[in-house]
Amino acid sequence: MTATALQTSKPDLAAIYSLADHLDAALALGEDLLRLTLAVAPLAAGDTTTAIALRQRQISAFVRRIRALELGMTARVLQARARAIEVREVHPRFSPLIGLFVGGTAPLADAASARQLGDISELALATGPEVLAFLNTRGLIEAAVASLAGIDTLKVSDDYLLATHIHLGTLMDMIAQFAQSLELAFDLYAETQ
């Protein structure tokens, strides 16, 4: 540990490393989300019910994958918030920095506490209105779109609304900045000498 690093006891470092781990995992899940793209099978006038069912299964599987990553990322961010609050109690001088992170992630905590993330009907995501509503509320399709008939590509971008409340790109930027600040402040990954 360098002379400029904070002198902390082992329990303090454990909480800080746990916080850093949750932040890193949340970023990794966000990167996985950003890699998701689906080229939707086109429908033609004479398509059979088999072709239509295949398209519906394809879209449903894509949405379930997004949903799983979204829930995982949200869980990691909520765990990071809890660890950040613990760290703030031990290191009050970092209160402003931690306050920015906790405040910036409040929409996810609100969504989780309002049980918006655990809605059974949304988890089923069979086909039809549930999938359309999910894609709509996450910003993957325009709000005015009433069906997926004309959709040929679905792609998660920085504008994806995680839990319908916060843009994925904004959240990832905030997490990355917070993680970098922790690393510098606590000299987390310094080479041992």
C-alpha positions as CSV (number, residue, x, y, z in Angstrom):
1,M,0.0,0.0,0.0
2,T,1.4,3.4,-0.9
3,A,1.8,6.3,1.5
4,T,-1.0,8.2,-0.3
5,A,-3.5,5.4,0.2
6,L,-5.9,5.4,3.1
7,Q,-4.9,3.4,6.1
8,T,-7.8,1.1,6.7
9,S,-8.3,-2.0,8.8
10,K,-9.1,-5.4,7.3
11,P,-12.8,-5.2,7.9
12,D,-12.9,-1.8,6.2
13,L,-11.1,-3.1,3.2
14,A,-13.5,-6.1,3.0
15,A,-16.5,-3.8,2.7
16,I,-14.7,-1.7,0.1
17,Y,-13.6,-4.7,-1.9
18,S,-17.1,-6.1,-1.8
19,L,-18.4,-2.7,-3.0
20,A,-15.9,-2.7,-5.9
21,D,-16.8,-6.3,-6.8
22,H,-20.5,-5.4,-7.0
23,L,-19.7,-2.4,-9.2
24,D,-17.5,-4.5,-11.5
25,A,-20.2,-7.2,-11.8
26,A,-22.8,-4.6,-12.6
27,L,-20.6,-3.1,-15.3
28,A,-20.1,-6.6,-16.8
29,L,-23.8,-7.2,-16.9
30,G,-24.4,-3.9,-18.5
31,E,-21.8,-4.7,-21.2
32,D,-23.6,-8.0,-21.8
33,L,-26.9,-6.1,-22.2
34,L,-25.3,-3.7,-24.7
35,R,-24.1,-6.7,-26.8
36,L,-27.7,-7.9,-27.3
37,T,-29.1,-7.6,-30.8
38,L,-31.8,-9.6,-32.5
39,A,-32.4,-9.8,-36.2
40,V,-36.1,-10.6,-36.2
41,A,-37.3,-13.1,-38.8
42,P,-39.4,-11.3,-41.3
43,L,-43.1,-12.2,-41.9
44,A,-44.6,-12.6,-45.3
45,A,-48.2,-12.6,-46.3
46,G,-48.5,-16.3,-46.7
47,D,-46.5,-17.4,-43.6
48,T,-47.8,-20.4,-41.8
49,T,-48.6,-20.5,-38.1
50,T,-45.3,-22.3,-37.6
51,A,-43.3,-19.3,-39.0
52,I,-45.3,-16.9,-36.9
53,A,-44.8,-19.1,-33.8
54,L,-41.0,-19.3,-34.5
55,R,-40.8,-15.5,-34.7
56,Q,-42.8,-15.1,-31.4
57,R,-40.5,-17.6,-29.7
58,Q,-37.4,-15.8,-31.0
59,I,-38.6,-12.4,-29.7
60,S,-39.7,-13.9,-26.3
61,A,-36.3,-15.6,-25.8
62,F,-34.6,-12.3,-26.6
63,V,-36.7,-10.4,-24.1
64,R,-36.2,-13.1,-21.4
65,R,-32.4,-12.8,-21.9
66,I,-32.7,-9.0,-21.5
67,R,-34.9,-9.4,-18.5
68,A,-32.4,-11.8,-16.8
69,L,-29.5,-9.4,-17.4
70,E,-31.5,-6.4,-16.2
71,L,-32.5,-8.2,-13.0
72,G,-28.9,-9.3,-12.4
73,M,-27.5,-5.8,-13.0
74,T,-30.2,-4.2,-10.8
75,A,-29.4,-6.7,-8.0
76,R,-25.7,-5.9,-8.2
77,V,-26.4,-2.1,-8.1
78,L,-28.6,-2.5,-5.1
79,Q,-25.9,-4.5,-3.3
80,A,-23.3,-1.9,-4.2
81,R,-25.6,0.8,-2.8
82,A,-25.9,-1.1,0.5
83,R,-22.1,-1.6,0.7
84,A,-21.5,2.1,-0.2
85,I,-23.7,3.1,2.7
86,E,-21.6,0.9,5.0
87,V,-18.4,2.4,3.7
88,R,-19.8,6.0,4.1
89,E,-20.4,5.2,7.8
90,V,-16.7,4.2,8.3
91,H,-15.2,6.8,6.0
92,P,-17.5,9.9,6.3
93,R,-15.0,12.0,4.2
94,F,-16.3,10.1,1.2
95,S,-19.9,11.0,2.0
96,P,-20.3,13.4,-1.0
97,L,-19.0,10.9,-3.5
98,I,-21.0,8.0,-2.1
99,G,-24.0,10.3,-1.8
100,L,-23.8,10.9,-5.6
101,F,-23.8,7.2,-6.3
102,V,-26.6,6.4,-3.8
103,G,-28.7,9.3,-5.1
104,G,-28.1,8.4,-8.7
105,T,-29.2,4.9,-8.2
106,A,-32.3,5.7,-6.2
107,P,-34.6,5.1,-9.1
108,L,-33.5,1.5,-9.2
109,A,-34.1,1.1,-5.4
110,D,-37.5,2.8,-5.9
111,A,-38.4,0.3,-8.7
112,A,-37.3,-2.6,-6.5
113,S,-39.2,-1.4,-3.4
114,A,-42.3,-0.8,-5.5
115,R,-42.0,-4.4,-6.7
116,Q,-42.0,-3.2,-10.3
117,L,-39.2,-5.6,-11.0
118,G,-40.9,-8.7,-9.7
119,D,-44.2,-8.4,-11.4
120,I,-45.3,-12.0,-12.2
121,S,-47.1,-11.1,-15.4
122,E,-44.0,-9.4,-16.8
123,L,-41.8,-12.4,-15.8
124,A,-43.9,-14.8,-17.8
125,L,-43.3,-12.8,-21.0
126,A,-45.2,-15.3,-23.2
127,T,-46.0,-13.4,-26.3
128,G,-48.2,-10.5,-27.3
129,P,-49.0,-7.6,-25.1
130,E,-46.5,-8.4,-22.3
131,V,-43.5,-8.5,-24.7
132,L,-44.7,-5.4,-26.5
133,A,-45.1,-3.5,-23.2
134,F,-41.7,-4.6,-22.0
135,L,-40.0,-3.5,-25.2
136,N,-42.0,-0.2,-25.1
137,T,-41.2,0.6,-21.5
138,R,-37.5,-0.1,-21.9
139,G,-37.2,2.2,-25.0
140,L,-36.4,-0.7,-27.4
141,I,-39.3,0.3,-29.6
142,E,-41.2,3.6,-30.0
143,A,-44.1,4.2,-27.7
144,A,-46.5,4.6,-30.6
145,V,-45.7,1.1,-32.0
146,A,-48.7,-1.1,-31.5
147,S,-47.3,-4.4,-32.9
148,L,-44.0,-6.0,-33.7
149,A,-45.1,-6.8,-37.3
150,G,-42.8,-4.2,-38.9
151,I,-39.8,-4.7,-36.6
152,D,-36.8,-6.3,-38.2
153,T,-34.1,-5.6,-35.5
154,L,-34.1,-5.2,-31.8
155,K,-31.0,-3.8,-30.1
156,V,-30.1,-2.8,-26.6
157,S,-28.3,0.6,-26.6
158,D,-27.2,3.2,-24.1
159,D,-30.7,4.6,-24.1
160,Y,-32.2,1.3,-22.8
161,L,-34.3,2.2,-19.7
162,L,-33.2,-0.2,-17.0
163,A,-36.2,-1.1,-14.8
164,T,-38.0,1.7,-16.8
165,H,-36.2,4.3,-14.7
166,I,-32.6,5.0,-15.7
167,H,-30.7,5.0,-19.0
168,L,-28.2,2.1,-19.1
169,G,-25.4,4.3,-20.6
170,T,-25.9,6.9,-17.8
171,L,-25.9,4.2,-15.1
172,M,-22.8,2.5,-16.5
173,D,-20.9,5.8,-16.7
174,M,-21.8,6.6,-13.1
175,I,-20.7,3.1,-11.9
176,A,-17.4,3.3,-13.8
177,Q,-16.6,6.7,-12.4
178,F,-17.5,5.6,-8.9
179,A,-15.4,2.4,-9.2
180,Q,-12.5,4.4,-10.5
181,S,-12.7,6.9,-7.6
182,L,-12.8,4.0,-5.1
183,E,-9.8,2.4,-6.7
184,L,-7.8,5.6,-6.6
185,A,-8.9,6.6,-3.0
186,F,-8.2,3.2,-1.5
187,D,-5.4,2.0,-3.8
188,L,-7.4,-1.2,-4.3
189,Y,-5.3,-2.9,-7.0
190,A,-1.8,-1.6,-6.2
191,E,0.9,-4.2,-6.8
192,T,2.2,-5.8,-3.6
193,Q,5.8,-5.0,-2.9
